[in-house]
Amino acid sequence: MGAVMPSGKLLARTMAHYVDVNSDAPVVELGPGTGAITSALVERGVDQKRLVLVEYNPGFCALLRDRYPQAKVVQGDAYRLRDTLWNVLSAPASAVVSGLPLVTKPMLTRLRLIRDAFTALAPGAPFVQFTYAVVPPIPKSLPGVSTEASERIWMNLPPARVWVYRKD
């Protein structure tokens, strides 16, 4: 498990806010764990059939399959996203939503992840990532990438912020 604890409801809803519920394209969630953010996506109106849940832990995969039987659960390494998704997506994703603990990884690993995520995303679609850190998990100054951040979510324990990256 990468997070200190499962994401709080306000944090999960904030992440889900950035996902286009009107699209038919897949929504990829990286590191869904027990499904806190997944639940917020479904509550927001994302059809389970659109969800591609990439989880490393086999126990969490079994739990996710039980909770979201129409979602596609992929047991694999999100940090090797290109290999993990190469034959899974039928169309470019409308969003990649990540609960991965990026700040614990080397910067090159983070940059490779976002590069691979942009390869899987439709043009202009968001890569949504939360962090407990004060600084962004991926630099704000990537060439050709626009960045926005939510207000700090103080009601989450620990407090968190959502960062959204879009390839221009």
MDAnalysis code that builds the backbone (N, CA, C; Angstrom):
import MDAnalysis as mda
import numpy as np

u = mda.Universe.empty(504, n_residues=168, atom_resindex=np.repeat(np.arange(168), 3), trajectory=True)
u.add_TopologyAttr("name", ["N", "CA", "C"] * 168)
u.add_TopologyAttr("resid", np.arange(1, 169))
u.add_TopologyAttr("resname", ["MET", "GLY", "ALA", "VAL", "MET", "PRO", "SER", "GLY", "LYS", "LEU", "LEU", "ALA", "ARG", "THR", "MET", "ALA", "HIS", "TYR", "VAL", "ASP", "VAL", "ASN", "SER", "ASP", "ALA", "PRO", "VAL", "VAL", "GLU", "LEU", "GLY", "PRO", "GLY", "THR", "GLY", "ALA", "ILE", "THR", "SER", "ALA", "LEU", "VAL", "GLU", "ARG", "GLY", "VAL", "ASP", "GLN", "LYS", "ARG", "LEU", "VAL", "LEU", "VAL", "GLU", "TYR", "ASN", "PRO", "GLY", "PHE", "CYS", "ALA", "LEU", "LEU", "ARG", "ASP", "ARG", "TYR", "PRO", "GLN", "ALA", "LYS", "VAL", "VAL", "GLN", "GLY", "ASP", "ALA", "TYR", "ARG", "LEU", "ARG", "ASP", "THR", "LEU", "TRP", "ASN", "VAL", "LEU", "SER", "ALA", "PRO", "ALA", "SER", "ALA", "VAL", "VAL", "SER", "GLY", "LEU", "PRO", "LEU", "VAL", "THR", "LYS", "PRO", "MET", "LEU", "THR", "ARG", "LEU", "ARG", "LEU", "ILE", "ARG", "ASP", "ALA", "PHE", "THR", "ALA", "LEU", "ALA", "PRO", "GLY", "ALA", "PRO", "PHE", "VAL", "GLN", "PHE", "THR", "TYR", "ALA", "VAL", "VAL", "PRO", "PRO", "ILE", "PRO", "LYS", "SER", "LEU", "PRO", "GLY", "VAL", "SER", "THR", "GLU", "ALA", "SER", "GLU", "ARG", "ILE", "TRP", "MET", "ASN", "LEU", "PRO", "PRO", "ALA", "ARG", "VAL", "TRP", "VAL", "TYR", "ARG", "LYS", "ASP"])
u.atoms.positions = np.array([
    [0.853, -1.172, 0.000],
    [0.000, 0.000, 0.000],
    [0.893, 1.228, 0.000],
    [0.631, 2.153, -0.937],
    [1.470, 3.323, -1.065],
    [1.042, 4.490, -0.212],
    [-0.248, 4.648, 0.017],
    [-0.747, 5.783, 0.773],
    [-0.653, 5.505, 2.268],
    [-0.595, 6.599, 3.035],
    [-0.569, 6.485, 4.485],
    [-1.835, 5.793, 4.967],
    [-2.967, 6.172, 4.370],
    [-4.268, 5.559, 4.646],
    [-5.119, 5.769, 3.404],
    [-6.232, 5.064, 3.258],
    [-7.072, 5.286, 2.079],
    [-7.480, 6.759, 1.969],
    [-7.603, 7.223, 0.740],
    [-7.951, 8.625, 0.505],
    [-9.279, 8.974, 1.160],
    [-9.336, 10.166, 1.751],
    [-10.575, 10.659, 2.330],
    [-11.574, 10.994, 1.237],
    [-12.846, 11.079, 1.618],
    [-13.904, 11.315, 0.629],
    [-13.737, 12.635, -0.104],
    [-13.348, 13.691, 0.590],
    [-13.182, 14.988, -0.065],
    [-12.030, 14.952, -1.065],
    [-10.929, 14.323, -0.698],
    [-9.809, 14.177, -1.620],
    [-10.232, 13.347, -2.830],
    [-10.899, 12.247, -2.600],
    [-11.339, 11.381, -3.700],
    [-12.308, 12.122, -4.624],
    [-13.240, 12.870, -4.046],
    [-14.180, 13.648, -4.867],
    [-13.466, 14.736, -5.657],
    [-12.459, 15.347, -5.048],
    [-11.688, 16.376, -5.759],
    [-10.988, 15.764, -6.958],
    [-10.416, 14.595, -6.798],
    [-9.755, 13.929, -7.928],
    [-10.767, 13.572, -9.016],
    [-11.906, 13.045, -8.610],
    [-12.938, 12.646, -9.573],
    [-13.491, 13.841, -10.338],
    [-13.460, 15.007, -9.734],
    [-13.970, 16.238, -10.353],
    [-13.299, 16.525, -11.702],
    [-12.050, 16.116, -11.861],
    [-11.292, 16.432, -13.075],
    [-11.557, 15.437, -14.215],
    [-12.372, 14.438, -13.976],
    [-12.647, 13.400, -14.977],
    [-13.938, 13.729, -15.725],
    [-13.894, 13.641, -17.038],
    [-15.056, 13.905, -17.889],
    [-16.019, 12.715, -17.817],
    [-17.154, 12.924, -17.161],
    [-18.125, 11.837, -17.013],
    [-18.924, 11.607, -18.300],
    [-18.894, 12.556, -19.219],
    [-19.680, 12.445, -20.448],
    [-18.953, 11.714, -21.570],
    [-17.687, 11.451, -21.389],
    [-16.912, 10.730, -22.391],
    [-17.237, 9.238, -22.325],
    [-17.003, 8.549, -23.417],
    [-17.120, 7.092, -23.431],
    [-15.749, 6.420, -23.306],
    [-14.695, 7.243, -23.318],
    [-13.325, 6.716, -23.305],
    [-12.971, 6.141, -21.930],
    [-12.002, 5.247, -21.906],
    [-11.586, 4.647, -20.638],
    [-11.033, 5.680, -19.654],
    [-11.161, 5.362, -18.380],
    [-10.529, 6.110, -17.297],
    [-9.592, 5.125, -16.607],
    [-8.304, 5.453, -16.591],
    [-7.305, 4.583, -15.985],
    [-7.021, 5.097, -14.572],
    [-7.113, 4.205, -13.609],
    [-6.739, 4.554, -12.242],
    [-5.521, 3.738, -11.855],
    [-4.491, 4.433, -11.396],
    [-3.246, 3.794, -10.992],
    [-3.198, 3.688, -9.471],
    [-2.985, 2.494, -8.977],
    [-2.897, 2.282, -7.537],
    [-4.197, 2.519, -6.811],
    [-5.291, 1.886, -7.244],
    [-6.578, 2.127, -6.592],
    [-6.681, 1.573, -5.175],
    [-5.811, 0.645, -4.803],
    [-5.851, 0.116, -3.436],
    [-7.203, -0.495, -3.121],
    [-7.866, 0.022, -2.098],
    [-9.179, -0.504, -1.690],
    [-10.336, 0.145, -2.438],
    [-10.045, 1.147, -3.276],
    [-11.087, 1.713, -4.124],
    [-11.712, 3.011, -3.649],
    [-11.053, 3.761, -2.784],
    [-11.631, 5.023, -2.309],
    [-11.859, 6.013, -3.457],
    [-10.867, 6.173, -4.327],
    [-11.017, 7.087, -5.457],
    [-11.933, 6.464, -6.501],
    [-11.839, 5.165, -6.680],
    [-12.726, 4.451, -7.607],
    [-14.188, 4.719, -7.249],
    [-14.493, 4.640, -5.982],
    [-15.855, 4.891, -5.503],
    [-16.302, 6.297, -5.849],
    [-15.417, 7.274, -5.669],
    [-15.759, 8.664, -6.006],
    [-15.983, 8.830, -7.507],
    [-15.209, 8.121, -8.321],
    [-15.411, 8.182, -9.780],
    [-16.785, 7.638, -10.146],
    [-17.152, 6.502, -9.567],
    [-18.456, 5.891, -9.850],
    [-19.588, 6.794, -9.341],
    [-19.435, 7.337, -8.146],
    [-20.449, 8.241, -7.596],
    [-20.618, 9.489, -8.454],
    [-19.540, 9.947, -9.064],
    [-19.598, 11.127, -9.946],
    [-20.313, 10.821, -11.259],
    [-20.387, 9.539, -11.615],
    [-21.099, 9.173, -12.833],
    [-20.260, 8.465, -13.875],
    [-19.031, 8.099, -13.533],
    [-18.200, 7.334, -14.465],
    [-18.704, 5.896, -14.457],
    [-19.106, 5.406, -15.623],
    [-19.589, 4.037, -15.755],
    [-18.454, 3.069, -15.421],
    [-18.738, 2.062, -14.602],
    [-17.726, 1.056, -14.243],
    [-17.073, 0.433, -15.467],
    [-17.823, 0.294, -16.543],
    [-17.293, -0.333, -17.752],
    [-16.137, 0.475, -18.349],
    [-16.061, 1.753, -18.006],
    [-14.981, 2.611, -18.512],
    [-13.707, 2.484, -17.688],
    [-13.808, 1.927, -16.485],
    [-12.683, 1.922, -15.557],
    [-11.658, 0.834, -15.869],
    [-10.404, 1.236, -15.896],
    [-9.270, 0.324, -16.007],
    [-8.441, 0.565, -14.751],
    [-8.476, -0.383, -13.835],
    [-7.852, -0.238, -12.521],
    [-6.543, -1.009, -12.502],
    [-5.431, -0.298, -12.406],
    [-4.105, -0.923, -12.422],
    [-3.593, -0.996, -10.988],
    [-3.529, -2.217, -10.467],
    [-3.156, -2.440, -9.066],
    [-2.092, -3.544, -9.001],
    [-1.089, -3.322, -8.200],
    [0.013, -4.284, -8.056],
    [-0.331, -5.425, -7.088],
    [-1.028, -5.107, -6.016],
    [-1.304, -6.054, -4.933],
    [-2.429, -7.022, -5.326],
    [-2.164, -8.334, -5.362],
    [-3.197, -9.291, -5.779],
    [-4.421, -9.308, -4.859],
    [-4.222, -9.079, -3.563],
    [-5.356, -9.032, -2.640],
    [-6.278, -7.868, -2.933],
    [-5.695, -6.708, -3.225],
    [-6.502, -5.546, -3.596],
    [-7.197, -5.786, -4.941],
    [-6.517, -6.483, -5.858],
    [-7.146, -6.797, -7.151],
    [-8.415, -7.622, -6.941],
    [-8.341, -8.615, -6.078],
    [-9.517, -9.452, -5.793],
    [-10.631, -8.612, -5.178],
    [-10.294, -7.743, -4.256],
    [-11.273, -6.858, -3.627],
    [-11.923, -5.946, -4.667],
    [-11.114, -5.361, -5.547],
    [-11.629, -4.461, -6.586],
    [-12.540, -5.207, -7.557],
    [-12.187, -6.442, -7.902],
    [-13.036, -7.231, -8.808],
    [-14.402, -7.505, -8.175],
    [-14.412, -7.724, -6.864],
    [-15.682, -7.935, -6.157],
    [-16.507, -6.657, -6.102],
    [-15.865, -5.549, -5.788],
    [-16.576, -4.275, -5.623],
    [-17.004, -3.647, -6.945],
    [-16.196, -3.849, -7.991],
    [-16.452, -3.203, -9.291],
    [-16.405, -4.261, -10.395],
    [-17.420, -5.130, -10.429],
    [-17.368, -6.286, -11.340],
    [-17.352, -5.918, -12.826],
    [-17.801, -4.721, -13.172],
    [-17.798, -4.332, -14.584],
    [-16.518, -3.618, -14.994],
    [-15.692, -3.252, -14.022],
    [-14.413, -2.595, -14.325],
    [-13.399, -3.631, -14.794],
    [-12.412, -3.171, -15.528],
    [-11.305, -4.027, -15.933],
    [-10.191, -3.833, -14.903],
    [-9.915, -4.864, -14.127],
    [-8.857, -4.812, -13.114],
    [-7.615, -5.471, -13.704],
    [-6.528, -4.724, -13.727],
    [-5.269, -5.203, -14.290],
    [-4.258, -5.315, -13.161],
    [-3.822, -6.540, -12.885],
    [-2.763, -6.694, -11.896],
    [-1.449, -6.446, -12.606],
    [-0.783, -5.363, -12.215],
    [0.461, -5.015, -12.887],
    [1.133, -3.835, -12.220],
    [2.270, -3.493, -12.762],
    [3.109, -2.430, -12.224],
    [2.803, -1.122, -12.940],
    [2.193, -0.189, -12.227],
    [1.846, 1.101, -12.821],
    [3.092, 1.892, -13.207],
    [4.213, 1.643, -12.555],
    [5.442, 2.353, -12.902],
    [6.058, 1.813, -14.190],
    [5.494, 0.737, -14.708],
    [5.854, 0.223, -16.035],
    [4.589, 0.280, -16.904],
    [4.008, 1.461, -16.947],
    [2.679, 1.656, -17.512],
    [2.589, 1.239, -18.975],
    [3.582, 1.558, -19.741],
    [3.550, 1.202, -21.170],
    [3.423, -0.313, -21.337],
    [4.203, -1.079, -20.581],
    [4.131, -2.543, -20.646],
    [2.813, -3.057, -20.086],
    [2.336, -2.430, -19.019],
    [1.128, -2.896, -18.339],
    [-0.122, -2.668, -19.177],
    [-0.178, -1.563, -19.895],
    [-1.397, -1.211, -20.645],
    [-1.327, -1.499, -22.141],
    [-0.220, -2.003, -22.641],
    [-0.026, -2.068, -24.082],
    [-1.147, -2.792, -24.819],
    [-1.756, -3.800, -24.234],
    [-2.840, -4.516, -24.934],
    [-4.176, -4.410, -24.191],
    [-4.305, -3.424, -23.295],
    [-5.501, -3.306, -22.464],
    [-6.461, -2.241, -22.984],
    [-5.935, -1.083, -23.348],
    [-6.795, 0.026, -23.771],
    [-7.254, -0.149, -25.213],
    [-8.558, 0.014, -25.419],
    [-9.110, -0.078, -26.771],
    [-9.152, 1.290, -27.437],
    [-8.983, 2.355, -26.648],
    [-9.000, 3.725, -27.150],
    [-8.174, 4.575, -26.187],
    [-7.739, 5.761, -26.632],
    [-7.023, 6.643, -25.699],
    [-7.903, 6.965, -24.486],
    [-7.285, 7.039, -23.328],
    [-8.006, 7.290, -22.087],
    [-8.443, 8.756, -21.981],
    [-9.576, 8.967, -21.331],
    [-10.051, 10.335, -21.092],
    [-9.434, 10.921, -19.831],
    [-8.818, 10.075, -18.998],
    [-8.103, 10.532, -17.804],
    [-7.256, 9.391, -17.259],
    [-6.155, 9.776, -16.636],
    [-5.385, 8.859, -15.793],
    [-5.413, 9.484, -14.406],
    [-5.921, 8.732, -13.447],
    [-6.061, 9.194, -12.066],
    [-5.126, 8.337, -11.214],
    [-4.216, 8.992, -10.502],
    [-3.174, 8.243, -9.809],
    [-3.202, 8.456, -8.303],
    [-3.213, 7.334, -7.594],
    [-3.056, 7.343, -6.152],
    [-1.689, 6.825, -5.748],
    [-0.767, 6.778, -6.702],
    [0.577, 6.269, -6.429],
    [1.366, 7.246, -5.559],
    [2.231, 6.727, -4.708],
    [3.064, 7.599, -3.864],
    [4.272, 8.122, -4.640],
    [4.029, 9.017, -5.587],
    [5.086, 9.446, -6.501],
    [6.286, 10.069, -5.803],
    [6.053, 10.856, -4.764],
    [7.185, 11.560, -4.147],
    [8.183, 10.606, -3.492],
    [7.821, 9.350, -3.341],
    [8.762, 8.369, -2.780],
    [9.658, 7.767, -3.863],
    [9.395, 8.107, -5.115],
    [10.149, 7.540, -6.234],
    [11.150, 8.555, -6.782],
    [12.228, 8.077, -7.401],
    [13.182, 9.002, -8.032],
    [12.493, 9.822, -9.134],
    [12.997, 11.016, -9.369],
    [12.391, 11.907, -10.358],
    [12.321, 11.263, -11.738],
    [13.327, 10.516, -12.146],
    [13.282, 9.882, -13.468],
    [12.118, 8.895, -13.577],
    [11.809, 8.191, -12.502],
    [10.675, 7.267, -12.488],
    [9.370, 8.041, -12.638],
    [9.245, 9.155, -11.959],
    [8.043, 9.989, -12.057],
    [7.870, 10.529, -13.469],
    [8.968, 11.003, -14.055],
    [8.893, 11.569, -15.406],
    [8.556, 10.492, -16.434],
    [9.094, 9.292, -16.253],
    [8.758, 8.185, -17.162],
    [7.275, 7.834, -17.037],
    [6.760, 7.847, -15.809],
    [5.346, 7.539, -15.597],
    [4.455, 8.539, -16.314],
    [4.723, 9.835, -16.161],
    [3.851, 10.817, -16.796],
    [4.014, 10.778, -18.317],
    [5.215, 10.503, -18.803],
    [5.414, 10.347, -20.254],
    [4.565, 9.190, -20.776],
    [4.607, 8.061, -20.083],
    [3.819, 6.906, -20.508],
    [2.324, 7.163, -20.370],
    [1.934, 7.897, -19.327],
    [0.518, 8.246, -19.159],
    [0.046, 9.114, -20.316],
    [0.845, 10.093, -20.712],
    [0.458, 10.951, -21.843],
    [0.329, 10.140, -23.128],
    [1.106, 9.090, -23.278],
    [0.995, 8.210, -24.445],
    [-0.358, 7.498, -24.451],
    [-0.871, 7.172, -23.264],
    [-2.155, 6.464, -23.149],
    [-3.356, 7.398, -23.189],
    [-3.124, 8.704, -22.996],
    [-4.223, 9.670, -22.890],
    [-4.601, 10.284, -24.236],
    [-5.867, 10.650, -24.361],
    [-6.320, 11.447, -25.489],
    [-5.693, 12.840, -25.369],
    [-5.523, 13.549, -26.488],
    [-4.949, 14.902, -26.416],
    [-5.735, 15.801, -25.452],
    [-5.011, 16.476, -24.568],
    [-5.630, 17.396, -23.621],
    [-6.268, 16.750, -22.404],
    [-6.284, 15.414, -22.355],
    [-6.891, 14.713, -21.215],
    [-5.978, 14.813, -19.996],
    [-6.554, 14.785, -18.791],
    [-5.751, 15.032, -17.593],
    [-5.066, 13.801, -17.006],
    [-3.874, 14.044, -16.473],
    [-3.201, 13.130, -15.564],
    [-3.400, 13.752, -14.183],
    [-4.138, 13.075, -13.317],
    [-4.549, 13.611, -12.015],
    [-3.806, 12.854, -10.928],
    [-3.106, 13.593, -10.072],
    [-2.257, 12.990, -9.048],
    [-2.411, 13.760, -7.747],
    [-2.536, 13.045, -6.629],
    [-2.530, 13.759, -5.357],
    [-1.204, 13.557, -4.656],
    [-0.926, 14.457, -3.742],
    [0.274, 14.334, -2.928],
    [0.022, 14.958, -1.561],
    [0.698, 14.410, -0.581],
    [0.684, 15.018, 0.756],
    [1.773, 16.072, 0.864],
    [2.719, 16.038, -0.061],
    [3.853, 16.962, -0.024],
    [3.393, 18.383, -0.352],
    [4.193, 19.339, 0.059],
    [3.904, 20.746, -0.233],
    [4.275, 21.067, -1.685],
    [5.299, 20.409, -2.195],
    [5.756, 20.644, -3.563],
    [5.032, 19.695, -4.522],
    [4.952, 20.070, -5.800],
    [4.290, 19.170, -6.764],
    [5.073, 17.873, -6.930],
    [4.371, 16.768, -7.172],
    [5.048, 15.480, -7.326],
    [5.839, 15.375, -8.634],
    [5.433, 16.157, -9.611],
    [6.107, 16.242, -10.914],
    [6.299, 17.735, -11.169],
    [7.452, 18.144, -11.674],
    [7.693, 19.580, -11.846],
    [6.586, 20.277, -12.646],
    [6.295, 21.508, -12.248],
    [5.271, 22.298, -12.943],
    [5.776, 22.825, -14.279],
    [7.059, 22.783, -14.496],
    [7.660, 23.442, -15.657],
    [8.026, 22.485, -16.793],
    [7.313, 21.389, -16.946],
    [7.603, 20.473, -18.049],
    [7.231, 21.136, -19.376],
    [8.116, 21.078, -20.363],
    [7.804, 21.683, -21.656],
    [6.571, 21.037, -22.290],
    [5.661, 21.866, -22.781],
    [4.475, 21.376, -23.466],
    [3.411, 20.808, -22.552],
    [3.519, 21.068, -21.258],
    [2.561, 20.539, -20.288],
    [2.004, 21.692, -19.458],
    [0.680, 21.758, -19.364],
    [0.058, 22.748, -18.476],
    [-0.269, 22.062, -17.155],
    [-0.194, 22.838, -16.089],
    [-0.355, 22.297, -14.739],
    [-1.329, 23.162, -13.956],
    [-2.172, 22.522, -13.184],
    [-3.024, 23.240, -12.230],
    [-3.066, 22.435, -10.940],
    [-3.414, 23.127, -9.866],
    [-3.469, 22.460, -8.560],
    [-4.723, 22.891, -7.823],
    [-5.267, 21.979, -7.057],
    [-6.401, 22.290, -6.191],
    [-5.897, 23.077, -4.984],
    [-6.809, 23.615, -4.237],
    [-6.458, 24.155, -2.937],
    [-6.011, 22.987, -2.068],
    [-5.252, 23.281, -1.046],
    [-4.858, 22.220, -0.112],
    [-6.115, 21.698, 0.584],
    [-6.253, 20.396, 0.655],
    [-7.435, 19.768, 1.248],
    [-7.094, 19.465, 2.706],
    [-7.397, 20.422, 3.556],
    [-7.028, 20.329, 4.963],
    [-7.850, 19.282, 5.704],
    [-9.042, 18.976, 5.199],
    [-9.903, 18.005, 5.876],
    [-9.431, 16.566, 5.660],
    [-8.500, 16.361, 4.734],
    [-7.935, 15.035, 4.528],
    [-6.844, 14.803, 5.572],
    [-6.696, 13.576, 6.018],
    [-5.615, 13.244, 6.951],
    [-4.660, 12.268, 6.295],
    [-3.411, 12.645, 6.056],
    [-2.884, 13.989, 6.196],
    [-3.405, 14.907, 5.091],
    [-3.291, 16.232, 5.282],
    [-3.732, 17.159, 4.238],
    [-3.048, 16.860, 2.903],
    [-3.768, 17.094, 1.826],
    [-3.263, 16.743, 0.498],
    [-3.627, 17.840, -0.508],
    [-3.049, 17.728, -1.681],
    [-3.365, 18.614, -2.796],
    [-3.428, 17.752, -4.049],
    [-4.295, 18.131, -4.968],
    [-4.436, 17.436, -6.244],
    [-3.754, 18.266, -7.328],
    [-2.909, 17.621, -8.086],
    [-2.219, 18.248, -9.214],
    [-2.751, 17.632, -10.504],
    [-2.969, 18.480, -11.499],
    [-3.484, 18.033, -12.794],
    [-2.518, 18.500, -13.876],
    [-2.094, 17.556, -14.705],
    [-1.147, 17.816, -15.790],
    [-1.836, 17.464, -17.103],
    [-1.713, 18.372, -18.071],
    [-2.273, 18.121, -19.412],
    [-1.208, 18.442, -20.456],
    [-1.070, 17.557, -21.416],
    [-0.125, 17.804, -22.501],
    [-0.785, 18.770, -23.475],
    [-0.079, 19.852, -23.767],
    [-0.628, 20.880, -24.683],
    [-0.662, 20.385, -26.114],
])
